[in-house]
């Protein structure tokens, strides 16, 4: 992701990887809950905040 600081990029990569794993587990027929809905929402909010904070530096 051009324009993002390395730490921000790594944080977003980690958040997306976790959210992807949760998504896959919900759609593969597994009854295993990886994260509760509250934690998933928290990761989404955190990712959005990282993008918002990085946006001015990416311009």
C-alpha positions in Angstrom: 0.0 0.0 0.0 1.9 3.0 -1.2 1.9 6.1 1.0 1.3 4.2 4.2 3.9 4.0 7.0 5.2 0.5 7.5 3.6 0.1 11.0 0.2 1.2 9.7 0.4 -1.2 6.8 1.4 -4.1 9.1 -1.5 -3.2 11.4 -4.0 -3.2 8.5 -2.6 -6.4 7.2 -3.0 -8.1 10.5 -6.6 -6.8 11.0 -7.6 -7.9 7.5 -6.0 -11.4 8.0 -8.0 -11.9 11.2 -11.2 -10.6 9.7 -10.7 -12.9 6.7 -10.2 -15.9 9.0 -13.4 -15.1 10.8 -15.3 -14.7 7.5 -14.0 -18.0 6.2 -14.9 -19.8 9.4 -18.5 -18.4 9.2 -18.9 -19.6 5.7 -17.3 -23.1 5.8 -20.0 -24.7 7.8 -18.0 -24.7 11.0 -19.8 -24.0 14.2 -16.6 -22.7 15.8 -16.7 -19.0 16.8 -13.3 -17.5 16.4 -14.2 -14.0 17.7 -17.4 -12.6 19.2 -19.2 -10.0 17.1 -18.1 -7.2 19.4 -14.4 -8.0 18.7 -15.1 -8.2 15.0 -16.8 -4.8 15.1 -13.8 -3.4 17.1 -11.4 -4.6 14.4 -13.4 -3.0 11.7 -13.5 0.3 13.6 -9.8 0.1 14.2 -9.0 -0.6 10.6 -11.2 2.3 9.5 -9.4 4.6 12.0 -6.0 3.6 10.7 -7.0 4.4 7.2 -8.5 7.7 8.2 -5.3 8.7 10.0 -3.1 7.5 7.2 -5.1 9.3 4.4 -3.6 12.7 4.9 -0.1 11.3 4.6 -1.0 9.3 1.5 -1.9 12.5 -0.4 
